[in-house]
Amino acid sequence: MRCVRYVHIFCCQQPLYPKSGRALLAPYDTEAATLELIQFVFTLREIMLRALNIPIDAIRTIVAIAETGSLSKAATKLGLSQPAVSAQVKRLQGLIGGQLFVKTANGTTFTDLGELALRQARIILNANDQMLRLGGDEHASVHRVGLSSLFAQRLFERAGRSDFSDLSIHVDQSGAIRKGLIEGYIDVAFIFAPHVDHELAKIVREQRAFPAIWVRSRDFVLSPGAPIPIITLPGQDWMTGPLDRMGSAYKVVLHTSDYLVRLTAVRLGIGLTALPSFSLPDDLIESPDYYLPQLSDLRAVICARPGLRGDVATRLVKRIKGLFDDHILDPPGKCGLSKGL
């Protein structure tokens, strides 16, 4: 008796044929023919799923267009022909389902959809590059340097534009930069570290001590008998600790990790804060008043991520520390790495 098999074919949860939505019923006389049909279906499904994944080259293209302002300049940056870049854009627009750019007299402008796509492209590209770095790509043409906000200001003030050609600068709070070092997506970092624990000590290459000072606006006046208004950082007791030990009456009026917000509040006379002496803005002044305790020096460390090749780490550390070598560094007996670890 003839053996008839029927195969219900679905691909991506949709009927393959016909368009009416009814599944294809295919009669086959042999087991081999049935298996061949099933293999064909799964191959077709894989091809369709692969088509829904956006290639990383297309993502790099959209970011390059944003950075250069035109398709032709993006092609030059990526080392591609302009038709190749145009093909990438066309493919990306087809996958996303809308126009990403419009050409204007001043170059290429992103549509609203393009702006949304660009934001996601940067996130995806950053995650892709970070994952590649986990394996320790020592031959990378660009290395990631993490800096505390205060050190970043110093870098931008003193370094020339050419100094950034082979660096990707990541600026954040010291705690976030430290996490990036440990996780491997930041190569070298310069951060504040009041307490160097065992994990951090293993990756420290250099350390520095910077005098800390109280800072206020020029017209700030403390009302008699009023508590000292203090603007502090989250998770930092190097300001409030000395006040507690001195027995000073104070009130935390603003608690923020945003450096610019903190300075703005000081400029408005809302309160006082403390900074490393090298970062004192020109429009603010040191406040050595009798009611304020002397602050201890701030410890900072230059670290290299675990697994970074020695010569690469040495070269990057040398470049970073050169920006601060005109300050009082490593005063004897104050910042020995072996102490307190």
C-alpha positions as CSV (number, residue, x, y, z in Angstrom):
1,M,0.0,0.0,0.0
2,R,1.2,3.4,-0.9
3,C,2.6,5.3,2.1
4,V,1.6,9.0,1.9
5,R,3.1,11.5,4.3
6,Y,2.0,15.1,4.8
7,V,4.4,17.7,6.1
8,H,3.0,20.8,7.7
9,I,5.6,23.5,6.8
10,F,6.1,26.6,8.9
11,C,8.8,29.1,8.6
12,C,9.3,31.8,11.3
13,Q,5.8,30.9,12.5
14,Q,4.2,31.7,9.2
15,P,3.0,29.3,6.5
16,L,5.4,28.9,3.6
17,Y,2.7,28.5,1.0
18,P,0.2,29.6,-0.2
19,K,-0.3,33.3,0.8
20,S,-3.9,32.6,1.9
21,G,-2.4,31.3,5.1
22,R,-3.2,27.6,4.6
23,A,-0.2,25.4,5.3
24,L,1.3,23.5,2.4
25,L,0.3,19.8,2.4
26,A,3.0,17.9,0.5
27,P,2.5,14.2,-0.3
28,Y,5.7,12.2,-0.4
29,D,6.0,8.5,-1.2
30,T,9.3,7.8,0.5
31,E,11.0,8.4,3.9
32,A,14.0,9.9,2.1
33,A,11.9,12.5,0.2
34,T,10.2,13.5,3.5
35,L,13.5,14.0,5.3
36,E,14.8,16.0,2.3
37,L,11.9,18.3,2.4
38,I,12.3,18.8,6.2
39,Q,16.0,19.6,5.7
40,F,15.0,22.2,3.0
41,V,12.5,23.8,5.3
42,F,15.0,24.2,8.2
43,T,17.7,25.6,5.8
44,L,15.2,28.1,4.5
45,R,14.2,29.1,8.0
46,E,17.9,29.6,8.9
47,I,18.4,31.9,5.9
48,M,15.3,34.0,6.8
49,L,16.4,34.3,10.4
50,R,19.9,35.4,9.4
51,A,18.4,38.1,7.2
52,L,16.8,39.6,10.3
53,N,20.2,40.2,11.9
54,I,21.8,43.5,11.2
55,P,25.5,43.1,10.1
56,I,28.1,44.9,12.2
57,D,29.6,46.4,9.0
58,A,26.3,48.2,8.3
59,I,26.2,49.5,11.9
60,R,29.8,50.8,11.5
61,T,28.7,52.5,8.3
62,I,25.8,54.5,9.9
63,V,28.1,55.6,12.8
64,A,30.8,56.7,10.2
65,I,28.3,58.7,8.3
66,A,27.3,60.5,11.5
67,E,30.9,61.3,12.4
68,T,32.0,62.5,8.9
69,G,28.7,64.1,7.7
70,S,28.6,62.4,4.2
71,L,28.6,59.1,2.5
72,S,31.7,59.8,0.5
73,K,33.7,60.8,3.6
74,A,32.4,57.8,5.5
75,A,33.6,55.6,2.6
76,T,37.1,57.1,2.9
77,K,37.1,56.5,6.6
78,L,36.0,52.9,6.3
79,G,38.3,52.1,3.4
80,L,35.3,51.3,1.1
81,S,34.0,52.6,-2.2
82,Q,31.0,54.9,-2.1
83,P,28.8,52.4,-3.9
84,A,29.6,49.9,-1.2
85,V,28.6,52.4,1.5
86,S,25.4,53.2,-0.4
87,A,24.6,49.5,-0.6
88,Q,25.1,49.1,3.2
89,V,22.8,52.1,3.8
90,K,20.2,50.6,1.4
91,R,20.4,47.2,3.1
92,L,20.1,48.8,6.6
93,Q,17.1,50.9,5.5
94,G,15.4,47.8,4.2
95,L,16.0,45.9,7.4
96,I,14.8,48.8,9.6
97,G,11.9,49.7,7.3
98,G,12.4,53.4,6.7
99,Q,14.6,56.2,5.4
100,L,17.6,57.0,7.6
101,F,19.1,59.9,5.8
102,V,18.3,62.8,3.5
103,K,20.8,64.7,1.4
104,T,21.0,68.4,1.9
105,A,23.3,71.2,0.6
106,N,25.4,70.8,3.7
107,G,25.8,67.0,3.5
108,T,23.8,64.1,4.8
109,T,21.2,64.7,7.5
110,F,19.6,62.0,9.7
111,T,15.8,61.6,9.7
112,D,14.0,61.1,13.0
113,L,14.2,57.4,12.4
114,G,17.8,57.7,11.5
115,E,18.6,59.5,14.8
116,L,16.9,56.6,16.7
117,A,18.9,54.1,14.7
118,L,22.1,55.9,15.3
119,R,21.7,55.9,19.1
120,Q,21.1,52.1,19.0
121,A,24.0,51.7,16.5
122,R,26.4,53.3,18.9
123,I,25.3,51.1,21.8
124,I,25.6,47.9,19.7
125,L,29.0,48.9,18.3
126,N,30.3,49.8,21.7
127,A,29.2,46.4,23.1
128,N,30.7,44.6,20.1
129,D,34.1,46.3,20.6
130,Q,34.1,45.7,24.3
131,M,33.4,42.0,23.8
132,L,36.3,41.8,21.3
133,R,38.6,43.4,23.9
134,L,37.8,40.7,26.5
135,G,40.2,38.4,24.6
136,G,43.1,41.0,25.0
137,D,43.5,42.4,21.6
138,E,47.0,43.9,22.1
139,H,47.3,45.1,18.4
140,A,44.2,47.3,18.6
141,S,44.8,50.6,16.8
142,V,42.7,52.5,19.4
143,H,43.1,51.9,23.2
144,R,40.5,52.9,25.8
145,V,41.6,55.2,28.6
146,G,39.3,55.8,31.6
147,L,39.5,59.0,33.5
148,S,37.8,60.6,36.5
149,S,36.0,63.8,35.5
150,L,38.6,66.0,37.2
151,F,41.5,64.2,35.4
152,A,39.7,64.5,32.1
153,Q,39.5,68.2,32.4
154,R,43.3,68.3,32.9
155,L,43.8,66.1,29.9
156,F,41.8,68.3,27.6
157,E,43.5,71.4,28.8
158,R,47.0,70.2,28.3
159,A,46.9,67.6,25.5
160,G,46.9,68.5,21.8
161,R,44.4,67.1,19.3
162,S,46.9,64.7,17.9
163,D,47.2,63.0,21.3
164,F,43.7,61.6,20.9
165,S,44.2,59.9,17.5
166,D,44.9,56.5,19.0
167,L,42.8,56.8,22.2
168,S,39.2,56.4,23.1
169,I,38.5,58.4,26.2
170,H,35.9,57.2,28.7
171,V,35.0,59.7,31.4
172,D,32.9,58.8,34.5
173,Q,33.0,58.5,38.2
174,S,36.1,56.6,39.6
175,G,33.9,53.7,40.7
176,A,32.5,53.1,37.2
177,I,35.9,53.4,35.6
178,R,37.3,50.9,38.1
179,K,34.5,48.5,37.1
180,G,35.4,48.9,33.5
181,L,39.1,48.0,34.2
182,I,38.2,44.8,36.1
183,E,35.7,43.7,33.4
184,G,38.3,44.3,30.7
185,Y,36.8,47.0,28.5
186,I,39.0,49.8,29.7
187,D,42.8,49.4,29.1
188,V,44.3,52.0,31.4
189,A,42.7,54.3,33.9
190,F,43.6,57.3,36.2
191,I,41.1,57.4,39.1
192,F,40.8,58.6,42.7
193,A,41.1,55.7,45.1
194,P,40.9,56.7,48.8
195,H,41.1,53.0,49.7
196,V,43.1,50.6,47.6
197,D,41.9,47.1,48.3
198,H,43.6,43.9,47.3
199,E,41.8,43.6,44.0
200,L,42.7,47.1,42.9
201,A,46.3,46.8,44.2
202,K,47.0,44.0,41.7
203,I,46.5,46.3,38.7
204,V,48.0,49.5,40.1
205,R,51.0,50.8,38.0
206,E,51.5,54.3,39.6
207,Q,50.0,56.3,42.3
208,R,49.8,60.0,43.2
209,A,48.8,62.2,46.1
210,F,47.0,65.5,45.4
211,P,46.4,68.2,48.0
212,A,42.6,68.7,48.7
213,I,41.2,72.1,49.5
214,W,37.8,73.6,50.5
215,V,36.3,75.7,47.7
216,R,33.6,78.4,47.8
217,S,32.3,81.3,45.7
218,R,33.9,84.8,46.2
219,D,30.8,86.2,47.8
220,F,29.9,83.3,50.0
221,V,29.3,84.3,53.7
222,L,28.4,81.9,56.4
223,S,25.7,83.2,58.7
224,P,26.7,83.3,62.4
225,G,25.6,80.1,64.2
226,A,24.4,78.4,61.1
227,P,25.6,75.0,60.1
228,I,28.2,74.8,57.3
229,P,26.4,74.0,54.0
230,I,28.3,71.2,52.3
231,I,28.0,69.9,48.8
232,T,29.2,66.3,48.7
233,L,29.8,63.2,46.5
234,P,27.9,59.9,46.9
235,G,29.9,57.3,48.8
236,Q,32.7,59.7,49.7
237,D,33.5,60.6,53.4
238,W,36.7,62.4,52.8
239,M,34.8,65.7,53.2
240,T,32.4,64.9,56.0
241,G,34.8,62.7,57.9
242,P,37.2,65.6,58.9
243,L,34.1,67.8,59.8
244,D,32.8,65.0,62.1
245,R,36.2,64.6,63.8
246,M,36.5,68.4,64.3
247,G,33.0,68.5,65.8
248,S,31.8,71.0,63.3
249,A,28.1,71.7,62.8
250,Y,27.3,71.1,59.1
251,K,24.5,70.3,56.8
252,V,24.6,68.4,53.5
253,V,22.6,70.7,51.1
254,L,23.4,68.9,47.9
255,H,24.5,65.3,47.3
256,T,25.5,64.7,43.6
257,S,28.0,62.8,41.5
258,D,27.7,65.3,38.7
259,Y,30.8,67.5,38.8
260,L,29.3,70.4,36.8
261,V,26.2,70.5,39.0
262,R,28.4,70.6,42.1
263,L,30.4,73.5,40.7
264,T,27.3,75.3,39.7
265,A,25.9,75.0,43.2
266,V,29.1,76.4,44.6
267,R,29.1,79.3,42.2
268,L,25.5,80.2,43.3
269,G,26.7,80.3,46.9
270,I,24.5,77.3,48.0
271,G,27.4,75.7,49.8
272,L,31.1,74.7,50.0
273,T,32.8,71.7,48.5
274,A,36.2,70.2,48.2
275,L,38.4,69.6,45.2
276,P,42.0,68.6,44.4
277,S,44.0,71.9,44.3
278,F,45.0,71.5,40.6
279,S,41.3,71.6,39.6
280,L,40.3,74.9,41.3
281,P,38.3,77.0,38.7
282,D,39.4,80.6,38.1
283,D,36.0,82.0,39.3
284,L,36.1,80.1,42.7
285,I,38.5,80.5,45.6
286,E,40.1,78.4,48.3
287,S,38.3,78.7,51.6
288,P,40.9,78.2,54.4
289,D,38.5,79.5,57.1
290,Y,39.0,78.7,60.8
291,Y,35.8,76.7,61.0
292,L,36.9,74.2,58.3
293,P,39.3,71.3,59.0
294,Q,42.4,70.6,56.9
295,L,41.8,67.9,54.4
296,S,44.0,64.9,53.8
297,D,45.7,64.5,50.4
298,L,43.6,62.6,47.8
299,R,45.1,59.4,46.6
300,A,44.9,58.6,42.9
301,V,46.1,55.6,41.0
302,I,47.0,54.7,37.4
303,C,45.9,51.2,36.6
304,A,46.2,48.8,33.7
305,R,43.6,46.1,33.1
306,P,44.5,42.5,33.8
307,G,46.0,40.8,30.7
308,L,47.1,44.0,29.0
309,R,50.6,43.4,27.5
310,G,53.4,45.0,29.5
311,D,54.9,47.2,26.8
312,V,51.4,48.6,25.9
313,A,50.5,49.3,29.5
314,T,53.9,51.0,30.1
315,R,53.5,53.3,27.1
316,L,49.9,54.3,28.0
317,V,50.7,54.9,31.7
318,K,53.7,57.1,30.7
319,R,51.5,59.3,28.5
320,I,48.9,59.7,31.2
321,K,51.2,60.5,34.1
322,G,53.1,63.0,32.1
323,L,50.1,65.3,32.3
324,F,50.5,65.6,36.1
325,D,54.2,65.4,36.7
326,D,54.5,69.2,37.3
327,H,52.4,68.8,40.5
328,I,53.5,67.6,44.0
329,L,53.4,63.9,43.6
330,D,54.1,61.0,45.9
331,P,55.2,63.0,49.0
332,P,57.4,60.9,51.2
333,G,55.5,58.8,53.8
334,K,52.1,59.9,52.5
335,C,51.2,57.6,49.7
336,G,53.2,54.4,49.8
337,L,51.4,51.6,48.0
338,S,52.4,49.1,50.5
339,K,50.6,50.9,53.3
340,G,47.0,50.1,54.2
341,L,46.5,47.4,51.5
